[in-house]
Structures are given as structure tokens and as C-alpha cells.
């Protein structure tokens, strides 16, 4: 299977990518700050079409982890920012 993980360069995405990769799946992580990994990592910004669109086309699964971190105090402002980041980024 080809599994694409937008926003997958953080802790959760890395664990998922590693496990899927070890199981023999093709893994593509989309990241604003790509770094070397045993799986494919592509630059993206979540707003502008780029080469990463081809990775999503025909993917067997897309696990969207993009958006503002939830590792913060849940003030009304932070909650709104978390929710908006998930709609605005994709």
C-alpha cells in the first residue's frame, strides 16, 4: 500500500511512518521541513499545489496529521487555533 502522511514529521507521524515502512508499505511523509528518513519525505505547505499532489493521487491511505500542535494549554484562543489549522491547511 502507498500511505501518505501530511504533517507526519512529528512524533506521531514518525511512529506511524516507521511501522508502516517496516511492514513493507510505501510511505510518503509531507512536511514543511523535510529531513532525511528511511521513507520518502516531500516538501509541502498544504496550500499550494506541488509535486506532492502526485503522491496523494492514487494513495491507498492518507493520514492527515497537519495542523497546529495540540501540545499546549487549551485556552479558548488555542482551541480555536487548533480547529482552524485543520481546516485552513488542507
N, CA, C and O atoms as a printed pandas DataFrame, in Angstrom:
     atom_number atom_name residue_name chain_id  residue_number  x_coord  y_coord  z_coord
0              1         N          UNK        A               1    0.838   -1.186    0.000
1              2        CA          UNK        A               1    0.000    0.000    0.000
2              3         C          UNK        A               1    0.877    1.241    0.000
3              4         O          UNK        A               1    1.975    1.238    0.555
4              5         N          UNK        A               2    0.380    2.310   -0.630
5              6        CA          UNK        A               2    1.050    3.609   -0.517
6              7         C          UNK        A               2    0.277    4.434    0.495
7              8         O          UNK        A               2   -0.914    4.692    0.323
8              9         N          UNK        A               3    0.967    4.845    1.553
9             10        CA          UNK        A               3    0.367    5.599    2.642
10            11         C          UNK        A               3    1.032    6.966    2.693
11            12         O          UNK        A               3    2.254    7.065    2.809
12            13         N          UNK        A               4    0.224    8.018    2.608
13            14        CA          UNK        A               4    0.727    9.393    2.636
14            15         C          UNK        A               4    0.327   10.010    3.965
15            16         O          UNK        A               4   -0.817    9.892    4.403
16            17         N          UNK        A               5    1.300   10.679    4.608
17            18        CA          UNK        A               5    1.051   11.273    5.925
18            19         C          UNK        A               5    1.407   12.763    5.882
19            20         O          UNK        A               5    2.550   13.130    6.157
20            21         N          UNK        A               6    0.426   13.638    5.535
21            22        CA          UNK        A               6    0.682   15.078    5.623
22            23         C          UNK        A               6    0.901   15.478    7.077
23            24         O          UNK        A               6    0.149   15.062    7.959
24            25         N          UNK        A               7    1.927   16.281    7.327
25            26        CA          UNK        A               7    2.240   16.683    8.696
26            27         C          UNK        A               7    2.815   15.541    9.506
27            28         O          UNK        A               7    2.699   15.527   10.732
28            29         N          UNK        A               8    3.430   14.589    8.841
29            30        CA          UNK        A               8    3.894   13.385    9.510
30            31         C          UNK        A               8    5.310   13.409   10.015
31            32         O          UNK        A               8    5.879   12.350   10.281
32            33         N          UNK        A               9    5.906   14.582   10.159
33            34        CA          UNK        A               9    7.297   14.627   10.624
34            35         C          UNK        A               9    7.419   14.750   12.143
35            36         O          UNK        A               9    8.530   14.773   12.673
36            37         N          UNK        A              10    6.308   14.828   12.835
37            38        CA          UNK        A              10    6.340   14.909   14.300
38            39         C          UNK        A              10    6.392   13.530   14.935
39            40         O          UNK        A              10    6.644   12.526   14.268
40            41         N          UNK        A              11    6.152   13.502   16.224
41            42        CA          UNK        A              11    6.277   12.263   16.993
42            43         C          UNK        A              11    5.307   11.184   16.512
43            44         O          UNK        A              11    5.727   10.058   16.243
44            45         N          UNK        A              12    4.042   11.501   16.402
45            46        CA          UNK        A              12    3.044   10.505   15.996
46            47         C          UNK        A              12    3.295   10.057   14.556
47            48         O          UNK        A              12    3.251    8.864   14.259
48            49         N          UNK        A              13    3.555   11.008   13.670
49            50        CA          UNK        A              13    3.800   10.670   12.271
50            51         C          UNK        A              13    5.023    9.804   12.089
51            52         O          UNK        A              13    5.016    8.888   11.267
52            53         N          UNK        A              14    6.071   10.077   12.839
53            54        CA          UNK        A              14    7.292    9.275   12.738
54            55         C          UNK        A              14    7.050    7.842   13.188
55            56         O          UNK        A              14    7.547    6.904   12.565
56            57         N          UNK        A              15    6.295    7.665   14.261
57            58        CA          UNK        A              15    5.974    6.310   14.733
58            59         C          UNK        A              15    5.161    5.569   13.676
59            60         O          UNK        A              15    5.449    4.413   13.365
60            61         N          UNK        A              16    4.148    6.233   13.125
61            62        CA          UNK        A              16    3.329    5.597   12.096
62            63         C          UNK        A              16    4.156    5.263   10.858
63            64         O          UNK        A              16    4.085    4.149   10.339
64            65         N          UNK        A              17    4.945    6.238   10.385
65            66        CA          UNK        A              17    5.756    6.019    9.185
66            67         C          UNK        A              17    6.720    4.859    9.393
67            68         O          UNK        A              17    6.866    4.008    8.516
68            69         N          UNK        A              18    7.366    4.821   10.527
69            70        CA          UNK        A              18    8.321    3.743   10.817
70            71         C          UNK        A              18    7.639    2.379   10.787
71            72         O          UNK        A              18    8.157    1.436   10.187
72            73         N          UNK        A              19    6.487    2.275   11.428
73            74        CA          UNK        A              19    5.785    0.987   11.483
74            75         C          UNK        A              19    5.271    0.560   10.118
75            76         O          UNK        A              19    5.393   -0.608    9.747
76            77         N          UNK        A              20    4.697    1.493    9.367
77            78        CA          UNK        A              20    4.221    1.158    8.024
78            79         C          UNK        A              20    5.386    0.783    7.111
79            80         O          UNK        A              20    5.281   -0.151    6.317
80            81         N          UNK        A              21    6.490    1.507    7.225
81            82        CA          UNK        A              21    7.679    1.228    6.413
82            83         C          UNK        A              21    8.232   -0.166    6.734
83            84         O          UNK        A              21    8.562   -0.934    5.831
84            85         N          UNK        A              22    8.327   -0.473    8.004
85            86        CA          UNK        A              22    8.821   -1.798    8.425
86            87         C          UNK        A              22    7.915   -2.930    7.926
87            88         O          UNK        A              22    8.381   -4.040    7.668
88            89         N          UNK        A              23    6.628   -2.637    7.796
89            90        CA          UNK        A              23    5.675   -3.645    7.323
90            91         C          UNK        A              23    5.713   -3.792    5.799
91            92         O          UNK        A              23    4.985   -4.605    5.228
92            93         N          UNK        A              24    6.571   -2.997    5.147
93            94        CA          UNK        A              24    6.743   -3.137    3.707
94            95         C          UNK        A              24    5.896   -2.210    2.853
95            96         O          UNK        A              24    5.859   -2.359    1.632
96            97         N          UNK        A              25    5.221   -1.262    3.469
97            98        CA          UNK        A              25    4.400   -0.320    2.715
98            99         C          UNK        A              25    5.248    0.837    2.199
99           100         O          UNK        A              25    6.283    1.171    2.775
100          101         N          UNK        A              26    4.796    1.437    1.113
101          102        CA          UNK        A              26    5.429    2.654    0.601
102          103         C          UNK        A              26    4.878    3.818    1.415
103          104         O          UNK        A              26    3.667    4.036    1.448
104          105         N          UNK        A              27    5.748    4.554    2.062
105          106        CA          UNK        A              27    5.331    5.659    2.929
106          107         C          UNK        A              27    5.859    6.965    2.351
107          108         O          UNK        A              27    7.025    7.067    1.969
108          109         N          UNK        A              28    4.977    7.965    2.292
109          110        CA          UNK        A              28    5.362    9.310    1.866
110          111         C          UNK        A              28    4.912   10.268    2.957
111          112         O          UNK        A              28    3.721   10.359    3.252
112          113         N          UNK        A              29    5.854   10.979    3.554
113          114        CA          UNK        A              29    5.551   11.996    4.563
114          115         C          UNK        A              29    5.647   13.352    3.892
115          116         O          UNK        A              29    6.637   13.649    3.224
116          117         N          UNK        A              30    4.628   14.173    4.066
117          118        CA          UNK        A              30    4.632   15.542    3.556
118          119         C          UNK        A              30    4.951   16.470    4.714
119          120         O          UNK        A              30    4.285   16.440    5.750
120          121         N          UNK        A              31    5.982   17.302    4.530
121          122        CA          UNK        A              31    6.470   18.108    5.641
122          123         C          UNK        A              31    6.885   19.494    5.166
123          124         O          UNK        A              31    7.391   19.651    4.055
124          125         N          UNK        A              32    6.670   20.492    6.010
125          126        CA          UNK        A              32    7.168   21.840    5.718
126          127         C          UNK        A              32    8.678   21.903    5.870
127          128         O          UNK        A              32    9.340   22.733    5.246
128          129         N          UNK        A              33    9.220   21.021    6.702
129          130        CA          UNK        A              33   10.668   20.978    6.934
130          131         C          UNK        A              33   11.174   19.552    6.728
131          132         O          UNK        A              33   11.421   18.833    7.696
132          133         N          UNK        A              34   11.329   19.145    5.469
133          134        CA          UNK        A              34   11.733   17.761    5.202
134          135         C          UNK        A              34   13.123   17.446    5.758
135          136         O          UNK        A              34   14.029   18.280    5.733
136          137         N          UNK        A              35   13.259   16.241    6.251
137          138        CA          UNK        A              35   14.538   15.744    6.760
138          139         C          UNK        A              35   14.718   14.317    6.255
139          140         O          UNK        A              35   13.752   13.650    5.886
140          141         N          UNK        A              36   15.948   13.866    6.243
141          142        CA          UNK        A              36   16.246   12.515    5.769
142          143         C          UNK        A              36   15.534   11.478    6.633
143          144         O          UNK        A              36   15.472   11.600    7.857
144          145         N          UNK        A              37   15.001   10.458    5.969
145          146        CA          UNK        A              37   14.305    9.364    6.656
146          147         C          UNK        A              37   14.388    8.132    5.769
147          148         O          UNK        A              37   14.682    8.252    4.580
148          149         N          UNK        A              38   14.136    6.952    6.321
149          150        CA          UNK        A              38   14.158    5.734    5.513
150          151         C          UNK        A              38   13.010    5.680    4.497
151          152         O          UNK        A              38   13.056    4.873    3.568
152          153         N          UNK        A              39   11.999    6.510    4.656
153          154        CA          UNK        A              39   10.869    6.593    3.740
154          155         C          UNK        A              39   10.965    7.902    2.982
155          156         O          UNK        A              39   11.813    8.743    3.283
156          157         N          UNK        A              40   10.097    8.072    2.003
157          158        CA          UNK        A              40   10.118    9.284    1.174
158          159         C          UNK        A              40    9.522   10.452    1.953
159          160         O          UNK        A              40    8.467   10.318    2.573
160          161         N          UNK        A              41   10.202   11.597    1.919
161          162        CA          UNK        A              41    9.722   12.822    2.558
162          163         C          UNK        A              41    9.704   13.906    1.491
163          164         O          UNK        A              41   10.696   14.114    0.794
164          165         N          UNK        A              42    8.571   14.598    1.364
165          166        CA          UNK        A              42    8.410   15.633    0.352
166          167         C          UNK        A              42    8.059   16.965    1.000
167          168         O          UNK        A              42    7.345   17.021    2.001
168          169         N          UNK        A              43    8.572   18.024    0.412
169          170        CA          UNK        A              43    8.261   19.395    0.845
170          171         C          UNK        A              43    6.819   19.723    0.466
171          172         O          UNK        A              43    6.365   19.375   -0.624
172          173         N          UNK        A              44    6.101   20.391    1.366
173          174        CA          UNK        A              44    4.758   20.873    1.053
174          175         C          UNK        A              44    4.391   22.007    1.985
175          176         O          UNK        A              44    5.028   22.194    3.021
176          177         N          UNK        A              45    3.361   22.771    1.621
177          178        CA          UNK        A              45    2.878   23.814    2.517
178          179         C          UNK        A              45    1.386   23.664    2.809
179          180         O          UNK        A              45    0.826   24.440    3.584
180          181         N          UNK        A              46    0.742   22.680    2.200
181          182        CA          UNK        A              46   -0.661   22.421    2.466
182          183         C          UNK        A              46   -1.625   23.363    1.779
183          184         O          UNK        A              46   -2.838   23.179    1.873
184          185         N          UNK        A              47   -1.112   24.367    1.091
185          186        CA          UNK        A              47   -1.983   25.324    0.424
186          187         C          UNK        A              47   -1.759   25.386   -1.078
187          188         O          UNK        A              47   -2.710   25.528   -1.846
188          189         N          UNK        A              48   -0.512   25.282   -1.495
189          190        CA          UNK        A              48   -0.173   25.429   -2.910
190          191         C          UNK        A              48    0.133   24.072   -3.525
191          192         O          UNK        A              48    0.871   23.264   -2.961
192          193         N          UNK        A              49   -0.451   23.843   -4.692
193          194        CA          UNK        A              49   -0.230   22.581   -5.385
194          195         C          UNK        A              49    1.246   22.448   -5.753
195          196         O          UNK        A              49    1.880   23.413   -6.179
196          197         N          UNK        A              50    1.770   21.265   -5.585
197          198        CA          UNK        A              50    3.155   20.980   -5.928
198          199         C          UNK        A              50    3.285   19.531   -6.328
199          200         O          UNK        A              50    2.285   18.851   -6.562
200          201         N          UNK        A              51    4.513   19.056   -6.408
201          202        CA          UNK        A              51    4.757   17.663   -6.770
202          203         C          UNK        A              51    4.113   16.699   -5.777
203          204         O          UNK        A              51    3.813   15.557   -6.123
204          205         N          UNK        A              52    3.901   17.154   -4.555
205          206        CA          UNK        A              52    3.311   16.292   -3.532
206          207         C          UNK        A              52    1.899   15.850   -3.891
207          208         O          UNK        A              52    1.429   14.836   -3.376
208          209         N          UNK        A              53    1.219   16.577   -4.754
209          210        CA          UNK        A              53   -0.126   16.184   -5.167
210          211         C          UNK        A              53   -0.141   14.822   -5.837
211          212         O          UNK        A              53   -1.098   14.060   -5.704
212          213         N          UNK        A              54    0.929   14.525   -6.557
213          214        CA          UNK        A              54    1.036   13.225   -7.215
214          215         C          UNK        A              54    1.139   12.093   -6.203
215          216         O          UNK        A              54    0.682   10.981   -6.469
216          217         N          UNK        A              55    1.732   12.362   -5.054
217          218        CA          UNK        A              55    1.846   11.332   -4.019
218          219         C          UNK        A              55    0.478   10.995   -3.445
219          220         O          UNK        A              55    0.204    9.840   -3.120
220          221         N          UNK        A              56   -0.378   11.999   -3.322
221          222        CA          UNK        A              56   -1.714   11.770   -2.773
222          223         C          UNK        A              56   -2.609   11.077   -3.794
223          224         O          UNK        A              56   -3.391   10.194   -3.442
224          225         N          UNK        A              57   -2.493   11.483   -5.076
225          226        CA          UNK        A              57   -3.304   10.852   -6.124
226          227         C          UNK        A              57   -3.019    9.360   -6.178
227          228         O          UNK        A              57   -1.879    8.945   -6.384
228          229         N          UNK        A              58   -4.035    8.575   -5.998
229          230        CA          UNK        A              58   -3.890    7.128   -6.071
230          231         C          UNK        A              58   -3.372    6.474   -4.807
231          232         O          UNK        A              58   -3.145    5.264   -4.787
232          233         N          UNK        A              59   -3.179    7.258   -3.740
233          234        CA          UNK        A              59   -2.718    6.660   -2.474
234          235         C          UNK        A              59   -3.792    5.737   -1.925
235          236         O          UNK        A              59   -4.986    5.974   -2.108
236          237         N          UNK        A              60   -3.360    4.697   -1.258
237          238        CA          UNK        A              60   -4.304    3.776   -0.626
238          239         C          UNK        A              60   -4.855    4.349    0.676
239          240         O          UNK        A              60   -5.980    4.041    1.071
240          241         N          UNK        A              61   -4.053    5.188    1.343
241          242        CA          UNK        A              61   -4.497    5.811    2.598
242          243         C          UNK        A              61   -3.788    7.148    2.766
243          244         O          UNK        A              61   -2.620    7.296    2.407
244          245         N          UNK        A              62   -4.509    8.115    3.315
245          246        CA          UNK        A              62   -3.936    9.408    3.683
246          247         C          UNK        A              62   -4.291    9.637    5.148
247          248         O          UNK        A              62   -5.463    9.636    5.524
248          249         N          UNK        A              63   -3.268    9.831    5.963
249          250        CA          UNK        A              63   -3.462   10.076    7.395
250          251         C          UNK        A              63   -3.028   11.516    7.646
251          252         O          UNK        A              63   -1.833   11.807    7.689
252          253         N          UNK        A              64   -3.991   12.414    7.812
253          254        CA          UNK        A              64   -3.693   13.834    7.926
254          255         C          UNK        A              64   -3.360   14.200    9.370
255          256         O          UNK        A              64   -4.227   14.179   10.243
256          257         N          UNK        A              65   -2.096   14.536    9.609
257          258        CA          UNK        A              65   -1.650   14.987   10.924
258          259         C          UNK        A              65   -1.265   16.460   10.900
259          260         O          UNK        A              65   -0.699   16.972   11.866
260          261         N          UNK        A              66   -1.569   17.142    9.803
261          262        CA          UNK        A              66   -1.183   18.547    9.660
262          263         C          UNK        A              66   -2.035   19.429   10.557
263          264         O          UNK        A              66   -3.198   19.126   10.822
264          265         N          UNK        A              67   -1.456   20.500   11.011
265          266        CA          UNK        A              67   -2.173   21.478   11.813
266          267         C          UNK        A              67   -1.375   21.867   13.043
267          268         O          UNK        A              67   -0.321   21.301   13.332
268          269         N          UNK        A              68   -1.900   22.837   13.751
269          270        CA          UNK        A              68   -1.231   23.344   14.944
270          271         C          UNK        A              68   -1.112   22.235   15.981
271          272         O          UNK        A              68   -1.999   21.392   16.118
272          273         N          UNK        A              69   -0.014   22.251   16.698
273          274        CA          UNK        A              69    0.202   21.250   17.742
274          275         C          UNK        A              69   -0.888   21.330   18.810
275          276         O          UNK        A              69   -1.396   22.410   19.111
276          277         N          UNK        A              70   -1.235   20.194   19.368
277          278        CA          UNK        A              70   -2.203   20.155   20.464
278          279         C          UNK        A              70   -1.489   20.141   21.809
279          280         O          UNK        A              70   -2.129   20.055   22.857
280          281         N          UNK        A              71   -0.170   20.226   21.776
281          282        CA          UNK        A              71    0.637   20.238   22.990
282          283         C          UNK        A              71    0.711   21.667   23.527
283          284         O          UNK        A              71    1.739   22.333   23.408
284          285         N          UNK        A              72   -0.384   22.122   24.114
285          286        CA          UNK        A              72   -0.475   23.485   24.645
286          287         C          UNK        A              72   -1.608   23.540   25.661
287          288         O          UNK        A              72   -2.354   22.577   25.835
288          289         N          UNK        A              73   -1.720   24.675   26.323
289          290        CA          UNK        A              73   -2.859   24.881   27.218
290          291         C          UNK        A              73   -4.094   25.103   26.362
291          292         O          UNK        A              73   -4.035   25.793   25.345
292          293         N          UNK        A              74   -5.195   24.528   26.767
293          294        CA          UNK        A              74   -6.421   24.613   25.976
294          295         C          UNK        A              74   -7.232   25.860   26.338
295          296         O          UNK        A              74   -8.353   25.777   26.840
296          297         N          UNK        A              75   -6.632   27.004   26.066
297          298        CA          UNK        A              75   -7.348   28.265   26.231
298          299         C          UNK        A              75   -8.328   28.394   25.063
299          300         O          UNK        A              75   -8.189   27.691   24.061
300          301         N          UNK        A              76   -9.303   29.275   25.180
301          302        CA          UNK        A              76  -10.225   29.465   24.046
302          303         C          UNK        A              76   -9.484   29.848   22.751
303          304         O          UNK        A              76   -9.857   29.400   21.667
304          305         N          UNK        A              77   -8.453   30.663   22.869
305          306        CA          UNK        A              77   -7.694   31.067   21.681
306          307         C          UNK        A              77   -6.947   29.885   21.071
307          308         O          UNK        A              77   -6.943   29.712   19.852
308          309         N          UNK        A              78   -6.318   29.076   21.912
309          310        CA          UNK        A              78   -5.580   27.913   21.408
310          311         C          UNK        A              78   -6.522   26.878   20.801
311          312         O          UNK        A              78   -6.204   26.278   19.774
312          313         N          UNK        A              79   -7.666   26.668   21.421
313          314        CA          UNK        A              79   -8.635   25.714   20.862
314          315         C          UNK        A              79   -9.078   26.162   19.475
315          316         O          UNK        A              79   -9.154   25.356   18.547
316          317         N          UNK        A              80   -9.366   27.439   19.343
317          318        CA          UNK        A              80   -9.787   27.967   18.039
318          319         C          UNK        A              80   -8.667   27.813   17.017
319          320         O          UNK        A              80   -8.914   27.444   15.869
320          321         N          UNK        A              81   -7.444   28.094   17.433
321          322        CA          UNK        A              81   -6.299   27.964   16.532
322          323         C          UNK        A              81   -6.102   26.517   16.086
323          324         O          UNK        A              81   -5.811   26.263   14.917
324          325         N          UNK        A              82   -6.257   25.574   17.001
325          326        CA          UNK        A              82   -6.124   24.153   16.667
326          327         C          UNK        A              82   -7.179   23.756   15.653
327          328         O          UNK        A              82   -6.859   23.140   14.636
328          329         N          UNK        A              83   -8.429   24.098   15.914
329          330        CA          UNK        A              83   -9.508   23.739   14.999
330          331         C          UNK        A              83   -9.347   24.400   13.633
331          332         O          UNK        A              83   -9.512   23.744   12.603
332          333         N          UNK        A              84   -9.028   25.685   13.618
333          334        CA          UNK        A              84   -8.859   26.397   12.347
334          335         C          UNK        A              84   -7.694   25.865   11.540
335          336         O          UNK        A              84   -7.759   25.841   10.311
336          337         N          UNK        A              85   -6.628   25.438   12.203
337          338        CA          UNK        A              85   -5.459   24.957   11.471
338          339         C          UNK        A              85   -5.763   23.675   10.714
339          340         O          UNK        A              85   -5.131   23.401    9.694
340          341         N          UNK        A              86   -6.695   22.903   11.179
341          342        CA          UNK        A              86   -7.035   21.663   10.486
342          343         C          UNK        A              86   -7.880   21.917    9.258
343          344         O          UNK        A              86   -7.812   21.151    8.297
344          345         N          UNK        A              87   -8.667   22.961    9.265
345          346        CA          UNK        A              87   -9.482   23.306    8.092
346          347         C          UNK        A              87   -8.736   24.168    7.107
347          348         O          UNK        A              87   -8.912   24.023    5.897
348          349         N          UNK        A              88   -7.904   25.065    7.604
349          350        CA          UNK        A              88   -7.197   26.007    6.751
350          351         C          UNK        A              88   -6.055   25.363    5.984
351          352         O          UNK        A              88   -5.710   25.825    4.897
352          353         N          UNK        A              89   -5.461   24.305    6.526
353          354        CA          UNK        A              89   -4.248   23.760    5.930
354          355         C          UNK        A              89   -4.526   22.834    4.749
355          356         O          UNK        A              89   -3.619   22.546    3.968
356          357         N          UNK        A              90   -5.734   22.375    4.610
357          358        CA          UNK        A              90   -5.961   21.315    3.615
358          359         C          UNK        A              90   -7.043   21.660    2.651
359          360         O          UNK        A              90   -7.348   20.870    1.758
